[in-house]
Amino acid sequence: MLRKSFKATISASCIGYFTQAILINFAPLLFITFQKEFGLTQLQLTVLIATNFVTELLIDFLGTKYVSKIGYRPCVIIAQIFAILGLILMPTLPEIMSDKFLALEIATMFCGLGGGFIEVIISPIVEACPTKHKSAMMNLLHSFYCWGQMGVGILSTVFFLTVGYENWQILSLLWAIIPLVDLILFIFVPINVLVEEDKESSFGERVKTKIFWVFLIMMLCAGASELAMSQWASAFAEAGLGVEKWVGDLLGPCLFAICMGSARIFYAKNASKINLENGILVSSCICVLAYLIAIFSPIAIISLLGCALCGVGCGMLWPGTYSIATKRLPTGGVPMFGLLALFGDLGCLTGPFIAGQVSSLFDDNLKPGFLCAMIFPILMVIMVIILKRSFHNKSKTGD
């Protein structure tokens, strides 16, 4: 029955992005617990964060070469297996290993492997589905990362407040059920190939295309614009409003995720009425405005609303860039998605790092950090204008 409907494929893919949100956002909620229970230092926690993203970057890079050879279905099943292992090993390995940090490092690597494969393979699977509005479906797909981020924040907070932080191992095992269900789904759902391997453009052909570099910079800006704000939203809410951590987690990242997910759903429902390039341009401008509000508003609650508005602005940037790149470079295939994901994840590392490092120079005041990070949505505006002009000139010359 499942093989007869690509709706099941899209549903499984959406669950995949929900899983990725778990892999990225669950462990940071436990950092204080890891410090108390295992004696981890701030530096070791930072290494855990870096391990997750660096592992994803490695898979992004390798995916450009090997995913098409391995096959879509095996890769997406491997992604779920790694995700399950990561969430199971996180609570179990520290119980059997004397080096608690190394145990968490190994679990984090498995989470990064799962997240990396999800990033590389899920979007091409959805893009290859026989749907009318590809960009709408891509935004719908990526909205599930937002709902996953929100779900992880809210449900985990409720669990910790009712059951207790000391029982976090149980919650980690419960979260592992989601990729387990997705693994079963991906065994049966139909999967099309986006571009046959022998028809995919080579790495050399892609990097020689100037417009492809524009797409790569756009992905970097999309990741940096989003993560610079969302990763520091909780601390921004705590410092500005003087609230407890769990309240900051709900007011900061969850509010950001709700706004970003809503923006993606809005576009998914109105894709036929919105020009994609214009939509990304407007979204980038909203993102710049949101940063300005967060930075310069003298009222803390208004600054927090600026963080939320940034979620609206970031909504279309990542999935929209995927959709335009696929439309303009149709022979890119999975290798193209891998390189786009690689630069997007580089942005996810760069944006929060710059915001955090600059903020530390100003007594942990995040507003100067946001001011420096604002270069990314500004650069996104410039890239979209270049993109629009290049397509306009191409259509005029008839190329």
N, C-alpha and C positions, 0 to 999 in steps of 0.2 A: 504493500500500500504506500509506504514511504517513497519508494522509487518512482512512483507515478507523479509526484508533485514536487516542483522546485520550491514551493512555499515552505516545505519542510527543510530544504537546504538553507533557505534564508533564515528560518527560525533557529536552526542549529548554529548558523554563523553569528546571529545576534547573541546567542548564549555564549559563544566563543569570546565575544568582546566583553560580555559581563564577567567571564572568567578572567580575562586579562586585567580588568579593574580589581578583582580580588587579589591577583598576584602582585600588583603594584601597590595597592593601598592598604592591605590588611596588616602586613608586618610593621609599618610605621606606627600603627595604633598601639603596638606592643613594646615600643622602644623603652618607655619608662619601666615597664615590667621586666624587660630583659636586663636593664641596669640593676634593678633591685634583686631579681632572682638569680642572675648569672654573673653579676658584677662587671658587665660590659661598660667600656668607657665611651665617651662621646665620639672619639676617633673611630672606634670599632663599629659604632652604629653608622657613622658616615661611610665606612668601608662596605658595610652591608648594602647601603643604598647604591653605592657605586658599582658593586658586584652585580646587582640586578640589572642595571642599565647597560653596563659594559658587556654582560653576557647577551643581552638583547641585541646590542650593536654587532657583536660577533655573528649572531645568527642572521641578522639583516644582511651582513656582507656575504656570508656563505650562501645565503638563500639566492643571491643573484646568480650563483654558479650551479647549484646542485638541486634546488627544489624541483625544477622542471624535469630533471633526470630521474629523481626519486618518484615523483608523481604527487598529484594534489591530495588524493585520499590518504596515502601513507603518511604524508607530512602533517596533515591536520590531525590524524589519529596520534601521531608521535607527540604533537603539541599537547593534546589532552593528557597523555600518559605522563609527560614531564610535569604538567601542572598538578596532577594528582599526587605524584611522588613528592613534589615540593611542599605541598600543604600537609602531607602525612609525615614527612621527615622533619618538618619544623618542630612539632611537639615531641616526636619520638627519639630523634638522634641525640638531643641533649641529655636524655635519660640514660643512654648507653655509652656515651663518649665522655671522657674526662675533660677534654677541651671543648667547652660550651660554645665558644666563639667559632671554632672550626666547624662544629656541628651545624650551627646556624648559617655559616658560609656555604656549606654543601647544600643545605636546603634552599638557600637563596639562589644558588646557581641553577638548581632544577627549576625554580620559579622563573628565573630569567630565560632559561631554555624554552620553557612553555610559552612565555609571553612573546619571545622572539619569533617562534614559529607561527604563533597566532597572528602577529603583526604582518608577517610576510605573506601568509597563504590565505587568510580569511577574505581579505578584500578582493583578490583576484577571483576567488570562488564565487563571490556575490556578483562581481562585474561580469562573469561568464554566464550567469543565469539569464534565461530568456525573458527579461523584463523590459517594459517600454521606457521608463524613466530611470536611467542608470544613476544619474546624480542624486535623484530622490532616494533611491534604494541605498546608495552609499551613505547619505546623511542619516537615514533611519538606522542603518547598521551601526554607525559610529555613535549614535545617541545611546546605544546600550552600554557603551563604556561609561557614559555619564550616569546612567541609572545604576550601573554596577558600583561606581564610585560612591554615589549617594546611598545605595543599599548597604554597602560595606560599612560606611560611616554610621548610619542610623542603627542598623540591626546589631552591629558589633557593640555600639555604645549601650543599647538597650540590654544586650546580653551581659556586658560587664557590670552595669548598674544593678542588675537583678540577680545574676548568678555569681558574679565576682570576677575580678581580673585574674585571680589565682587559678581559675578554671579555663584559661584561654586555650589550653590544649584541646578541649572538647570542641570549641568553636572552630578551630583550624580543621579538625577532622570533618565537621559538618560542612564547612565551605568546600571541602574536597568532593562532596557529592555532586556539585554542579558540573565540574569537568568530567566526572564519571558518566553522568547522564548524557553529556554532549558527545563523549567518545562513542557511546552506543548509537546515538543518532547518526553520527558521521560514518558509521559502518554501513548504513542502509540508504541514506539519502542520495539522490542523483547529483553528480558533479560533472560539469562541463569543463573543458580546457579553454582558457582565455585565448591563447595563441599556441599553435603547435610548435614544439621545440625547434624544429628545423626552419620555422618561419620567423622566429624571434630575432630581432635585430641584435647584433653583436655588441659587446661592451665598448669596443672602439667606435662603432657607429653612433652609439648613444652619447658618449662623452664629446664627440666632435660636433654634436648638434647644440648650437648656442642656446636654443630655447629650452633644451633639457636642463641646462645649468640654471636657468631662471626657475624652473620647477623645483630643482633641488634647494635653491635658496629660499623659495617660498615655503617648502616643507620645514626647513630649519627655523624660519621665522614663525611658522605656525606652532611648532613644538615649544619654542622658547617663549612666545607670547602667552601661551596657555599655562605652561608649567611654572614660569616665573611668578605668576599671580596665584595659581591654585595651590602650589606647594607651600607658599608662605601665607596663605589666607588665614589659616588657623592662628598662627602666631600674631598676625596683624590684628585679628579680632580680639585676641587675648590682651595684647598690649594697649590697643586703642580703647576697648570697652571695659577692660579690667575684669574679665569674666574667667571662670575656671576653664581648664583644658577641654573638658567634654563639651562645654557650651561653645567654646571656640571652634571645636571640630564641626559642630552642627551649623554654627552661624557662618563659618568661613568656607571650607571646601564643599560642604553639602549645598550651600546656597549657590556657590559657583557652578557646581555640577547640575543643579536643577535648571539654572538659566541656560547653560550650554546645551543640555539635552533638549530643552524646550525649543531653543533656536534651531536645532537640527530637525526636530519633528516638524516645526513650522515650515522649514524649507522643503522637507520631504512631501508635505501636503500641498505645497504651492509651487513645486518645481517647474511645472509647465508654464507658469506665469512669470518666472523670474529668470533673467539672463544670468548665467552662472558667474561670468567674469564680473559683471556689475554687482552681483550679490556679494562676492568676495571682497570687492573694493569697498562697498558700503560697510561690510562687517569689519574690515581692517580699520576704517575710520572710526567706527564705534569703539573698537578696541583701544585706539589712541585716546579717544575722549574718556573712556573708562579709566585708563591709567592716569590721565590728568586730574580726574575727580578724586581718585584714591590718593594721589600725591598732594594736591594743593587744597583740598577741602579742610577747613579748620574744625569741622564737626565730625567726630569719630564715626557716627552712624552713617553719615553721608559718604565718608571714605569707604566704609564697608559696602555700601550700595554700589560704589564705583567698582569694587571687586566683583560684585554680582553682575554688573553690566558688562564687565570684561568677559564673563562667561558667555553672554549673548554674542559679543563681538567675535569670540574665538570659535563659536559653534561651526561655522561653515569652512573655516580655513583649512583644516587638515583633510576632511573628506572631499571638500571642493577641489583642492589641488589634485588629489587622486583622480577625480572625475575628468578634470580638464586635461591632465596629462594623458589619460587613457584615450580621450577623444582626439587629441592632437597628435599623439604618437601611438597609433593602434598596434604596431608590431613590437611594442616594448615588452609585453608579457610579464611573467613573474619576476624576471631579473630587474625590470624597471621598478616594479613595486618594492623589490628588496632595496634598491638604491634610494628610492623615495623614503622608505621607512627608516633607512640608515640615517639620512639627513634629518628626518623628523625627530628621531631619538637623540641625535647629536644636539638638536635644539632643546630637547627635554632635559639634557644635562647642562647645557650652556646657560639657558635662561635663569634657572634657580641658582646656579653657582654664582653668576654675576650679581644677581640681586642680593644673595646672602653675603658675598665677600664685600661688596660696597657697603652694605648695611653695617657690617662689623666694624668698618672704619668710622662710623658715625654712632658709636655706642648702641649698636643693634637697632638703630632707627631704620625701619624698612622703607620709608619714603624716598630717601636718596637712592636706595637700591632699585626701587621701582622706576625712578627717573632714568637710571642707566638702562634698565631692561626695556624701557619704552622704545629704544632704538629698533627693536624687532618688529613691532606692529607698524612703525613708520617705514621701515625697509620693506615690509610686506606691501604697503600702499605703492611704493615706488616700483616694486617688481610687477604688480598687477597692471600698472600703467604701461610699463615696458611690454608686457604680454599683450595687452589690448592693442598697442600701436603696431607690434610685430604682426599680429593677425590682420590688422587693418591694411598694412602695407602689402602683405602677402595676397590678400584678396584683390587689391587694386592691380597688382602686377600679374594676377592670374596664376601664380605658382601653386 
